[in-house]
Amino acid sequence: MLWIAAELLIVVAAVCGRERPQPDWESLLRDPAADVRWNADGTLWLVPRGADGTVVEVDPRTGARVERGPATVGLAERPLVNEELRSVRGVRPSRIRFSNESGGAVELIWVDTGGVRRPYGKLGAAEVREQHTFEGHAWEVHAASGGTLGYVRGEVLPIVVHIGAAPAPVSAPAPTSVEPNAHPGTEELPPPEPALPAQAAACSGPKFWAPGFGHVVVFESVAAQKHPVHLIESSPSNQVEPRMRTLQYLKPGDQIEQRWPRLFTRDGHEVPVQRELFANPWSIDECRWSADGATFFFTYNQRGHQVFRLLAIDAATGAVRTVVEETSPTFIDYPNKTWMHWIGANELLWMSERDGFNHIYAIDVAHGTVKRQLTRGAWMVRAVESVDDAARTLVLRVMGIDPAQDPYYEHFVRVSMDGGDPVRLTEGDGTHALEWSPDRACYVDTWSRVDLPPVHELRRGADGSLVAELGRADASALVAAGWTWPERFASVGRDGATRVFGVIWRPCGSATDPTPRAVLEQIYAGPQDFFVPKAFGIWNGERNLTKAGFVVVQVDGMGTNWRGKVFHDVCWKNLKDAGLPDHVAWLHAAAGTRPWMDLSRVGIYGGSAGGQSAMRALIEYPDVYSVAVADCGCHDNRMDKIWWNELWMGWPVDESYARSSNVVDAAKLHGKLMLLVGELDENVDPSSTLQVSAALVRAGKDHELVVVPGAGHGSAETPYGSAKRLGFFQRYLQSDTAQK
């Protein structure tokens, strides 16, 4: 959508009376699939083309374009920074080349959006790793001998990081004087921190001095247990013998790193702090002192994710009180639905699902009470886009606010911290994204649907009113080339009342062909999000299957996110459900009015949690699904990463884990199954796939096992893996073999 900036630049230049040649923007403006954004230094537009990393660089001043593929891109060098980073949500795949030039081993750590650190293995001296990541995801580099070397964030284009032996330099503090006559070298710098008391200095990790340095909070910690996962790289490019990689990979039930605050006076006296309210932390975050140095605040996420508190420690006495508390008999969705923002000393904004939907509340800090609820209703706050403290307003990204539209469409509203109805900033029947002018006086609203190419509107920032429609993308060339429009479809789910939403892709060139076609469902039911596309796109993966003559469908059932707490809670201790009862009801409803959907020939495929669900479909619903391809599946949640599985399955580990295990239920499988896995998968332990294969062998269940050498997570999306998947479906759903 950043092409709007160029068009506005041309308009402004014309208003100012300057003439300049206009670059030919036509093909970019009319490309409905263009995902345009600025590069890191704001000089070029980047238009990703395909999943292989190819990017078109566009000079917005001249219109000159250069296509840069993975083989031709000179990777931009990025230094590590001495600033603790967290991931921001990004959907564009990218990569970082880490080159270890430190002279010793280092550890790569992915830092999620909540600040939780996930080890991704060690990098030996002089070793280079091409690390798959996403734009906006944060990585920490940690010296194996101890100490953080720095952080880096993934970008649209792949980057290279040269890791040295020394930690990233600390950025110089900004001068406190901003007077125009301030003389260089005379800026007022913050006073130096005093030395830590001896007992406090023995604690590792961050330290938090109170204003005035009268007190300091440090953290006592216990280390996580060691849980190595060994990966065998069978065919390294630089040696004949295989090579072993070892990851620190915690799994459900393991001992995690835990830390607790300790409070000291400047002269070394420890003020005892009772731990009852934060006895078993998964994490402690959002640490800060009050301006007067009398109170230390922090959030406490209890292991098991059923209690989340904002706590306050009285510096004089060590007494701890609860400012805000969230509890749930199931889970608190802490990665997506926790947020806070301080307004002065005695008020804060707080995100909560306490009324069944995700909303924003104003909290009285002194009394620990709700002053007012800023948003309410049967819709969800997806994210806080911006906060204007001076105007006491917030701009929110919300879902489900328009009951006449698909509840997953994202809209934007402005709300006042003092209450009142939200001001709608978007209207169109589709999912929206905003690009604000620097002064926030106006913004470009780009919205689309799977069946509507992007529409670009200029709107006023004050009230969201429309200034002008700037343009609409044109998909006629796609249609002329044989591209088929996807179809939106909604029906009621398992309960006969709740609507579930999906998309149908017909085979290419079959818009009027009544011939019944085999149906393939792409499934991913991870509870962290929803997964049916809502914005316009090309969907090359689905199109490759429709070109082969399949109908392809995708649906979000119960247990996925952003439809309210009751809808979401279906996943609790029940990942085997995967929304499949809703998927089955949706399939029958769709086929009821579409005779070209042949429900006697239905296949299903997915990766990661989708791999677990694809195999589970053959266990639970063999009367509907007869063929499945399961890639890199977490087939037993006890074998998978700790944070994701404990969030949805709970802690301590109990019998619910076994009830959701494909390994335990392997003997119940009916139908044709292909298992794929990459030997170097660092996301889901590859042994999870091998263990479910072993269980199938013990049960005498025929299946195909495909191990892709050198591949990581998502091996079915490699050219070899996707060809194997397509061939498997053709063999059992389209050929004479299928008829037999």
N, C-alpha and C positions, 0 to 999 in steps of 0.2 A: 504494500500500500504506500510505500514511501515515494512512489512516482508522483504522488500528489504534491509533495514538496517542490519538485521540479516544475510542475505546471504552475503552482502558485508563484514561484520565482519568476517565471516568464511573465505572468500577469503583472506582478509588482514592477518589473523592469519596464513594461509598457506604460504603466501608470506614471512612472517617474520620467518618461519621455526619452528613455534610452532605447536605441535599436540594437538588436543583436540577432544573429542567425539562430533560428530555432532548430535544435537537434530533432532528428526524426525519432519521436517517441512511439510512433503508432503501434509497432508490433509489441512493444513492452506494455503499453497501456491496455491493449486489447487481449493480452494473454491471460486467460482466466486462471491459469495455474501459477502465475508468477508470484513468488514469495520473496518480495524485495525488501532488503534491509541495508543499513549502512555498515561499512567495515569499521574496524576498531578505532581508526583515527578520523572517521567522518568525512573521508575524501572520495570514496567510491561507493556505488551500490553493488550489492552482491545478490545474484539471482541463482540459487541452487538449482542444478539440473540433474535429477536422478539421484539414486542412493549410493553411487560410487564415489561421491565427493567432488564431482565436476561442478564448477561454479563459473558463471559469467560475471566478469567485472565490468561495470558500466560507469563511465565518467559522466556525471550529471551535467557538467558544463558543456561538453562537446557531443555527448551521445556515443563516443567511441566505446567499443566493446571488445573484450578479450576473454576467450574461453580458456579456463585453466582446469585441466584434469588432474587426477592424483599423480600421474606420472610427470606432469609438466609444472606443477605448482612448486615454486620455491617457498618452502615453509617459512612463514614469518616467525622470527625468534621472539620469545616472550620470557622475561626474567621471572624468577620466583619473587614474590612480594612478602614483606614482613607485616602482613595484615591478615588476621583470621577471617577466612572466607567461608560462606555457606553456599550450597547450590541454590540456584534459582531455577524454576521449572522451565525446561526447554524441550522441544519435540524434534529439533533438527539434529540428526546424527552428525557427529564430527569425530576427530581423533586428535590425540596429543602424542607426539614423539618425545619420549623421555630419554635423554642421553646422559648416562651416569658418568660424570667426569670428576667425581669426588674423591676417587682413590679407595673407596670402601663401599660396602653394601648400603643401600637405602631401601626404605619401605614406602610404597605408594598407598595412600589412604584417600578414599572417596569420602567427602563430607556432604551429608544429605541436607535437605532443606531445613531440618530441625537442628542442625549442628552435630548430629551423631556421626561418628567416624567409623568407616567401614574399611578394614584393611584389604588391600588388593595384591598382596604379595611383595616379595623382595626383588630388587634389581641389583645384580652383582656389579662389581667394579668394571667399568668400561662396557657394560651391557647397554643395549638400546632396546626399548620396547615401544611398539605401536599400540597405544592404549585407546580402545574404543570409548567414546564418551558422547555427551550431548552438549550443544551450545548452552552456556550458562552453568554447567556443572563444575563444582569446585573440587580441587585435589590438593592434598597436603603431601609434602615430601618430608620424610622423617629419617634422620640418620640412624642406621642400625645400632650405632654406638650410643645413641641417646641424643635427643634434642630435635626440634623442628627446624628444617632448613628453609621452608617457605611454602607459599601457596600459589596456585595458578588456576585460572578459570578457562574452560573450553570456549571456543569461538565458532563462528559460522564456518570459517576455513580452518583446515588443520594447521596446527602450530607445532613448533619444536621448542623444548625446554632443555637447556644445557645445565645440568646439576653440578654445582661446584661443591667444594669441601666446606666453605664458610656459609653460615646462615645468611639469608637475604638481609641487606642493610635496612636498618630502621629508618623510616622516612623522617625527615627533619620536622619538628613540630611547627605548626603554623604560628606566625607571630600574632600576639594578642593585640598589638597596635595596628590600626588600619588608617591612621591619620596620614593624609597625603604628604606631610612634611616629615614623617618619621625617617630618621637617618639609618642607612644600612648599618647593621651590626649593633644597633641600639634597641632592637625590639625587646619587649618584655616577655621573657620566657617563664613557663610555669616553674614553681619552686621544685627542687629535686626531692625525690622521695627519701625519707629517712631509711636507715638500715632496719631490716626486720629483726624483731626479737629472736633470740636463739631458738626457742621452741617453734616459733612460726617459720623460721628459715628451714627447719627440718622437713616441712611439708612441701611437696612438689605441686606444680600446677600454678594457676593464676592467683594473684593476690589483689585485694581490693582495699585501698586506703580510703578512710573516711575523709571528707573535706576538713582541712585543718590538721590532718594526720594524727588525730587523737586515738583512733582505733584502726585496726586492720583485720580483714577476714582472709584467711587462707583455707586450704582444703586438705583434709586428711583423706587418703584414698587407699583402696585395695585394688590390686591388679586383676584383670581378667585372667581366667585360666588359659592355658595353651591348648588350642584345638587345631592341630595342623591338618590341612587337606593337601594331598600330594597329587599333582597332575603330571602325566608323562607326555612330553612332546616327542612323538615317535620319530619325526622327520625334520630335525632342525636344518635350517638353510646353510649353516656354517660348520656342521660336523656330521660324521657318519653315525655315531652312537646316539641313542635317545638321550634326552635331557629331562631332569625332574625339576618341576617347580613346586614350591611349598608355600601355601597360603595360611595365614592365621584366619580361621573361618569359624566364628562361634555359631553354634546351633541351639535350638530351643532347649532350655533347661540348663545351659552352661552357666558357670560363674562369670558374671560380667564385671567390668570395671565399675566401681562405685566410689563416690566421694561425698564428704559431709563437711559443711563449713565449721571452722573453729574461729573464735573471736578473741583477739588480744588487744590490750592497751599498748600504747607506744612504748611504755617503760617495761613491757614484757609480762605483765600480769595477764593470765588467761581468765576470761569471763566465761564460766561454764554455760553451755548451751544445751538444753534438753533436746533429744532427737526424736521424741515420740511422733511428731508430726511429719518427719521426713526420714523415717527409719530405714526404708528399703528403696532407695532411688534407682530408677532407670536412668534418669538424668536430672541435673540441677542446672538451670539456665536463667537468663534475664536478670543477672546480678547487678544491683545498683544500691548506692547509698542515697538517703534523703539529703536535701541540700544543707540541712543543719547538722548532718553527721550523727543524728540521734538514732536512726533506724536503718537497718540493712534489709533489702528486699531480694527475694529470689523465687523462681518457680520450681516446683517439685513435681516431677512425673513419676508416680510410683510404678515399680515393676509390676507388670500385668495390665497396666494402662486402664485401670478402673478408678483411679483417684488422681486428680490434677489440682494443685493448689498454688496460690500466690501467698507466700509466707513473709512475715516481718519479724526481725530480731531486734529487740530493744538493746541498744549498745551499752546502756548503763547496767542492766540487770541480766541480760542473756535470755530473757523471757521471749518465747516464740508465740505468735498469734497467727491465725488464719485470716487473711484479707478476703480472698475469694476461694471457693472450693467447687470443683466439678466432680461428680461421682456418676458412675454408670454400672448397672449390673452386667453389662456386656463389655464394651470398650469405649474409650475416648479416642477419637480420631485425631491424635495429636499432630501428625505431620500436616494435616490439611485444615484443621478447625481449631487451632489455638493461635491467638494473636492478642497483643496488648499494646497500648499506647498511652503514655503518661501525659496528662494535661495539668501542668503545674504540680504542686506538691500533694494535693489532697484528692485528686480525681484522676481516674484512668478509664480508658475504653477497653472493653474485654469482649472477646468472641466466645460464643457458647452455643451448644445444641440443647440446652436445658429444657426448651419447650418443644423439642422434637424437630426443630429446623434450625439451621445455622444463622445466628443473628448477632448483632452488636449491642452491648449494654454499657451504660455509664455507671461506674462504681464509685461510691464514697469510700475512700481509702481509710479514713480514720475510724469509721464505724463498720466497715466491711459489708455494706448494704448496697442494693441496686438503687441508684437514683432515678434512672429512667431506662427504658428499652428503646433504642434508636430505630431498630427495624423489627418488624413482626409480620407474621403471615405464613401461609403454606408455600414458602419459597425459600431459597437458600442464598446466603452471602458466600460467593465463591472465593473472593479475595478483596483486600483493601487496596485499591489502585493508588490512592494518594490521600494525604491528610493536610489540610490547611489550618494550622493552629490559630493563625490570626483571624481568619474568617469563621473559625469553629465549624468547619464542614469537612466531610469526607466524600470521596468518589469511590463507589463500590462496584465491583464486578459481581453480578447476581445471576441466578438461574431460576426459572420457573415463575418469574414475576408476572408474566402475561399468561393467564389461564387459557387463552385461545391459541397459544403457540406450543410447540414442542418444549417440554419442561427443561430440556438440556440446553436450549439456546442461551447464550450468554448475552446479557444486556448490561447497561451501565446506569447508575443512579447517583444523584448527589443527596446526602442527608446532612441535617444539622445536628451538632452535638447537643443542642438544646431541645430537640424533639421536633415533631411535625412530620408531614407526609414526605416521602422521597420525591425528588424531582427527576423525572425520566429524562435521560440524555440520549436514548436510542429508541427507535420505534419499529423498524422494518421487521417483517416476519422471517427471521433468520438469526444466525449467530454473529455477534458483532466484535470488532476490535477498534480501538481508538488510537489516533496519533494526534497529540496536542501540539499547538503552536508554543513557542518558547514562553510567551507571556500568559498562556492558558486562556486567552480571550476567545479562541475558537479551536476546533478540532476537526479532523477528518474521521468520519465514521465509515468503516468498510464492513459491509455485511454480505452474507451469502448463505446458501443452503446447498445440500448435495445436488439439488436439481435447479439451482439458480446461481449463475456466475456472479462474481463480486460486483456490488453496487457501492459507489464512492460518493459520500455526501459531506458537504461542508456545513457545520453547525456552530451555533454560538455557545460559548462556554458558560455563560450566565444562566441560561434557561433551557438549553438543548434545542432551541428553535432552528429550523432549517434555513440556511442561507441560500444554498444552491446544490443541485445534484451535479456532481463533477463528471460523472461518466459511469457507464456500465460495460463490463467485459462482455465479449462476444465469443460464444462457443460454436459458431456455425462451422468454422473450419474443422473443429474436432468432429462434429457430427458428419460432415462431408467425408471425413477420412474413415468413417465406420464406427466412430465412438458411440456408445449407447448410454442414454441418460439413466442414472440409478433412480430407483423409485423408493420414496418413503412409505412406510407402512407401520401402523400401530394397531394393536388388538389388546384384549384383556389377557392377563396372565393366569396363573394357577388358581387364583382365588375367585375368578369370574368377575372381578370388579376393577382391579388395579391395571392401568394401561401400561404396556411395555412397548418400546419403540425400536424399530429396526430399519434396515435398508436392503433392497433387492437389486442385484445387478443381473439383467438378462444377458444371454449369449449375444455376442456381437452380431449385428445384422439380422436379429430375429424378432424385431419389434412387432411384426404381424404374423410370425410363424407360430401356429398352434401346437407344433410337435412337442410332446412331453419331453422334458430334459431332466437329467440327473441334477440333484441339488447338493451343493457343498456349503457347509456352514463354517465360517471362520469364527473361532471362539477365543475370547480372553475375558475372564470373569474376575480378575483381581479386584478385591474390594477397595483398592486405593483410588479408583476413578471410574468413569464410564468409558466406553470404547467404540461405540458406533459413531462413525464420522458425522459431523453436523455441517461443516463448512465445505465449500466447493473444492474439488480436487480431481486429479486424474486417476489415482488408485491403480497404479501399474500392476501391483500384485494381483488384485482381483481381476483386472482386465486380461491378464495372461491366462487365467482360468476360464473366463467367459469366451475368450478366443478359441479355447479348446472345446467349447460347446456346453459348458456347465452353467447352471444358474448358481450364483453366489449370494449368500445372505449373511447378515450380521445382526445381532439383537442383544440388547442389554436387559437382563433379567434381574430379579430380586437378589439382593446381596451386593450389588455394585453401588457406587457412590452417587451422591448429589440428588437424591430423591426424598430425603428425609430419614430420620433415625429408624423408624419402623422398617422401611424398605431395606435399609442398609444392614440392620441387625440380623437379617436372615443368614448372613455369612458366619455368624458367631459360632465358633467351635464346629463349623459345618461347611468347610471349604469344598467338600465333595459335592455339595448341592449345586454350586456354580450357576444358579439360576436356570438349570436345565428344565425343570417343570414348566417354567414360563416360556422357554425356547420352544418346547414341544407344542404348547398351546398356540404360540404365535405361528409356528410352521403350519399347523393344521388350518388356522384361520386364513393365512395367506394363500395356501393352496386351494382353499375352498372357493375362491373367486379367480384363481389362476390355474386353469387346467394344464398349462404347460409346465407346471412344477410337479414332477413325478416323485411323490413321497414314498414310492416303493424302492427308490434308489437315492439314499441320502448318505453323504459322507460328512465328516467333520474333521477340522484340523486346527491346531493352535500350538503356540510355543510358550515355554516357561510355565506359568500357572495355566495357560491355555493348553499346554501339553497334558498336564494333569487332568484337565476337564475333558479333553478330547477322548482320552482313554476311558475316563469315568462314564462317558456317554454310552460306550459299548457294554459297560457293566450294568448301568441302571436302566437304559432305554434301548436294548437291542432290537425291539420291535420298530423303532424309528430310525436309528442310526446303524448302518451295517458295515461301514468302513471308516477307519480313523487313522490319521497321521499325527503322532504326538512327538513334538520336538522339544528337547531339553527340559522335560517336565519335572516339576517338583512332586514326584509321585508319592512320596511319604514326607509329610511336613516336618517330621523329626530330623530329616536329613538336610533341610534347607536352611538358609540364613536366619539368624535368630530374630532380627528386628521385625521382619515382615511377618513371620509366622506367629511369634508371640503376640503381635498386635491383634491378629484375627482369631487365633486359636487359644490364646490365653496362656497364663503361667500360674502355677506350675504345670508341667506337661502331665496330661491325664489321658484317660481312655479315649477322649474325643479325637486325639491325634490318630490312633489306630483305626477309629471308625471312618476317617477320611482317607485312609491309605489305600492306594491302588496296589501296593505290594501285598497287603493283607488280603485284599479282595480279588487278587489276580485270577483265581480259579473260577470266578463268576463271569469272566469275560466271554462274550459271544460276538463273532464278527471278525473282520479282517483288520489287523493292526500293524502299522509300521511305526517303529520307534527310531528316532534320530537323535544323535547327540554329538557335540563337538568335543574332542578329547581335551581341549584347553578351556573349557567353560569355567570362568571364574565367578559367575553369578549363581548358578545352581550346580551343586556338586555332580559331576558326570556319573558318579556311582549311583545316584538316584535312578537313572535310566537303566544302568546295568543290573541293579538289584531287582527292579520290576521285571526285567527280562529273565533273570534267574528264577523268579517266582513263577513266571509263565512256563518256563521250561519244566520246573518241578510239577506243575499242574498239567503238563502235556498239552499246553495251548500253543498252537502254531502261530508264529508272528515273524515279522522281519525286523532285524536290528541293523541299523546303519550308523557306523561310527565314522565321522568325518575327520580325517587327520588334519591337524593344524587349525581347526575351526574352534571358535569360542562360542559364546552364547548366541543362539539363533542360527544354528547350522542349516536349518531348512530354508533359510533365505539366501544361502550361497547358491551360485548357479548349479552346482552339483546337487545340493540338497533339494532345491525347488524342482529340478528335473526328476529326481527320484519320487518326490511327492506326486507330481502330476502323473507320472507313469503308473504309480500305484492306484490312483483314482481311476485312470482310464482303464486299467486292467480289470478292476472289480466293479465299476459302475457303468462302463460304456461298451465293453467288448463282449465277445461271445462268452468269455469266462464269467462275466457278470450275469448273463442270461442263464447260465448253467447253475 
